[in-house]
Amino acid sequence: MTRRLLFYALIVISVLVLPAAGHELGAPHLEGEGGPQDPSQAEAFYREACDGGYVGGCFSLGVMYENGIGVPQDAEQALAFYRKACDGGDGQGCFTLGARYAQGHGVPQDAEQALAFYRKACDANFALGCAAPGARYAEGHGVPQDDVQAVAFYQKACDGGHGRACFNLGARYAKGHGVPQDDRQAIALFRKACDGGDAGGCFTLGARYAEGRGVSQDDRRAGVFYRKACDSGHVRGCFTLGERYAAAAGVQQESRQAAAFYRKACDGGHGRACNNLGVMYAEGRGVPQDARQAAVFYRKACDGGHGRACFTLGARYAEGRGVPPDDGQAVVLFRKACDGGDAGGCFTLGARYAEGRGVPPDDGQAVVLFRKACDSGNVQGCSTLGGMYAEGRGVPADDKQAVAFNRKACDGGDAAACFTLGTRYAEGRGVSPDAEQAVALFRKACDGGNVQGCSNLGGLYAEGRGVPREDRQAVAFYRKDCDGGNVQGCFNLGRLYAEGRGVPRDDRQAVALFQKACDGGNVQSCSTLGGMYAEGRGVPRDDQQAIALFRKACDGGGAGGCFTLGVRYAEGRGVPRDDQQAIALFRKACDGGDAAGCFTLGTRYVEGRGVPPDDEQAVVLFRKACDGGNVQGCSTLGGMYAEGRGVPADDKQAVDLYRKACDADFALGCVALGTRYVEGRGVQSDVGQAVTLFRKACDGGEPLGCSTLGGMYAEGRGVPADDTQAVAFYRKACDGGDGQGCFTLGTRYAEGRGIAQDDRQAVVFYGKACDSGYARGCSSLGGMYALRRGVPADDTQAVAFYRQGCDGRDGQGCFMLGARYAEGRGVQADVGQAVAFYRKACDADFALGCVTLGTRYMEGRGVQSDAGQAVTLFRKACDGGEPLGCSNLGGMYAEGRGVQADVGQAVAFYRKACDGGYVGGCSNLGVMYENGIGVTPDVGQAVALFRKACDGGHVRGCVNLGGMYENGIGVSPNIEQAVALFRKACGSGDGQGCNNLGVMYSKGKGVRHDNAEALKLYRKACDLETKKGCDNFEQLKSRRR
């Protein structure tokens, strides 16, 4: 009913100022003025007005049809009447049509049409019609963004009395968007907006007076405009008034008024106002003190996204003030506070995770929350985060990070952080030792009330520190510390003995001190002592003892010990190999903040080793490793983004992560980043920058960087082409253990590119590549044995290396091994094995393997004949870049074998084969042109294609070309040329060529008549399985009898 009355009111407003009699008569019937409501009668009068040319009546009819008032609801009719109104010059009708097109309401959504109708409405001086295109031009919505146009339309709308347009125009003058910056003009427009009923204009004008921007500062006038904004429903205006009353800014301090305005703003959804009202109830200011009411408003503020209110309400649940005590609810609210940006909420929730109060203990989560608190300015969060880094809780132990966070906390006034930082300067942990700095920090801690700071300051003076460092003195004090029962002192003293600092190096003494510290609960000492046993330093080498100590460190919370123990289980060193145990330890290490543990566990999820493959879980772990400072984790995470594994593919993220790894001197990250610059993925293509990155990787000891840099020199990309440099970098890569570098160097020796041709050296480098696990090197080495290049011919060795290459998933090795089984060379002939290896080659994306396997399916050799399977394999080969596969696929389409016959497709694949370098495809395409199959007949094109095939060594192309010369098709007849081409084909083993040449001798065309020679050629053709040659041979033989 309310909605319908609203539309009645809209119609009444639209007719009050219209003089047309029929329209005036309609309004009373719609409203029931002077009699009962009668929408049907109103509709009749509006229709009469509309039919009489009065557009207001048309618009009113549109409203009635749109809402089903007195007529059946009919969107199309409504649209028609709006259009009629608009066509007659009614701005409101045009605006309504524009809105329909903008929203796609009853018409297809069409931004251009919307804009056109808005313009028409504006031209008819309908202000809202001007404001709408202004907004579109301002935002670039459906039109190119254009500040000048936006200003023009806002100006016209404002001139027409549209308050919001005046406000938008004022904002543009304030910022200089599309107009010169002009605060006075902005103020004038904000004032006009406010006078026109725009609450935002009033609020902004109030803020200007409050701040003295563009007007003289005037708190009283600011209050007037804030009140005007508030009275118009602007909740920020109400909230600001509440704050002014609370703080006595331009108004007499009055807590009750503050509470009233806070309540009004809170009712409008302003979270901070609700929070402030909660505080007033909690403290009894302006309202009676009421803990329950305080909780109600804190909750309302919290529900509205106010983080501090969530924190306060959480604290109340934790303490049971105004609400029943509830730790679970407290945790929920602290989390909500933190998510809403409240640093105290983050810190408190972090402390709960660290202590396991109301939540399971989780140091990793605690670290995340302390970091968030610190980033938001909570110094206690910074200090506690420093402690987590110092202890390796939830993050890998990192003294530098600990120092950074302690310094941030200390600078923010946290005395305990100053003490911790002073200790670090005194001990040189995470910072260069600096006794003077230590003294200053202990003094600051002491002045801040930290008694430990005072104690240490006294100790420094007593020990004479603040003078140049002296290891002997350090030894003395570590010893004293250790003798006094401080196990950290024993550990530190042990390290000095192990390193020979301040005392002669003495591994036995170091072991004794590490043992003492470990027995006292210092897990770092246990892990270090385990390393001493593993290396046999100061004690007999003892893997079992090392394992026990790593386990003790791990059980005591030392994440590094867990990781080392996990590696032992993974490798079976000192313990039985046990992948599940290794995974459990890597997980524990990761959970304890060891980034290497996270990275190693992530690789397990990628590879599915000991866990089900799970790319999403791997991403989580690589991210954790990267965040923990493991640059290999950053680089690998970049790879996941690059490939879209476990995350949506994101080239920019990949680049950022590769860059992060490279900047931290992880050379493989530089290689990956360089490759991105080569490909222009996620960055603008820049081969010069790629070369710089490959060089950095190579200089950093990454052989893949050297190998890739060699490729850049070989191709002249980003550097001048230089085969000598290319060879040098391939050699450096190979020397560094890069199999691809060795393989490429071997290929260079085999081909004599950039280096003297030398088959023996090629064999050496192929061997190196193979030994390093680069499978193509093994296959190529097999080829050298097969071809007797640089080594004696040895089929057995060739087969062995082909097999090794194939086992390494090198398709070429598999293919060559299949050929060996097919031919029985170096192995016993075995068609089944041949097929198996061809299949393996194809599965490894070696396209020629797919072609060969497809041919076998087509011919039924070693497999059951299956033309459909042949088509699939030829298609895979063709898609993989093998033109022979394209040509064969074209043949299948031409003959309708395994697919529906399609000469158009046949032509397409023959062309693709020809363009890809397979001249047999050119010959086949020539036949199509010669006979007009799938293409318009073109004998000239056929000749060109046969010639290309023949010149490329395809003998059937020579036969076909010879036929063209013999018959003068597409060329002038030339029997001698035909004979030469048939002879060339026959000499290369083509039976058809031999047969055709025999015919020429039999008929004496282009050669002397010679039946004996013809008979020889027919026999050769027949031997080459050309049926026509066999028939001709028998016929000629019978005639000669």
DAVEN-V626297 format. One record per run of one state. SS is the DSSP state (helix for helix, strand for strand, loop for the rest). FROM is the first residue (numbers start at 1). TO is the last residue. If there is no record, write none. Layout:
BEGIN
ss = <SS,SS>
from = <FROM,FROM>
to = <TO,TO>
END
This chain:
BEGIN
ss = <loop,helix,loop,helix,loop,helix,loop,helix,loop,helix,loop,helix,loop,helix,loop,helix,loop,helix,loop,helix,loop,helix,loop,helix,loop,helix,loop,helix,loop,helix,loop,helix,loop,helix,loop,helix,loop,helix,loop,helix,loop,helix,loop,helix,loop,helix,loop,helix,loop,helix,loop,helix,loop,helix,loop,helix,loop,helix,loop,helix,loop,helix,loop,helix,loop,helix,loop,helix,loop,helix,loop,helix,loop,helix,loop,helix,loop,helix,loop,helix,loop,helix,loop,helix,loop,helix,loop,helix,loop,helix,loop,helix,loop,helix,loop,helix,loop,helix,loop,helix,loop,helix,loop,helix,loop,helix,loop,helix,loop,helix,loop,helix,loop,helix,loop,helix,loop>
from = <1,2,17,21,32,39,52,55,68,75,88,91,104,111,124,127,140,147,160,163,176,183,196,199,212,219,232,235,248,255,268,271,284,291,304,307,320,327,340,343,356,363,376,379,392,399,412,415,428,435,448,451,464,471,484,487,500,507,520,523,536,543,556,559,572,579,592,595,608,615,628,631,644,651,664,667,680,687,700,703,716,723,736,739,752,759,772,775,788,795,808,811,824,831,844,847,860,867,880,883,896,903,916,919,932,939,952,955,968,975,988,991,1004,1011,1024,1027,1041>
to = <1,16,20,31,38,51,54,67,74,87,90,103,110,123,126,139,146,159,162,175,182,195,198,211,218,231,234,247,254,267,270,283,290,303,306,319,326,339,342,355,362,375,378,391,398,411,414,427,434,447,450,463,470,483,486,499,506,519,522,535,542,555,558,571,578,591,594,607,614,627,630,643,650,663,666,679,686,699,702,715,722,735,738,751,758,771,774,787,794,807,810,823,830,843,846,859,866,879,882,895,902,915,918,931,938,951,954,967,974,987,990,1003,1010,1023,1026,1040,1041>
END
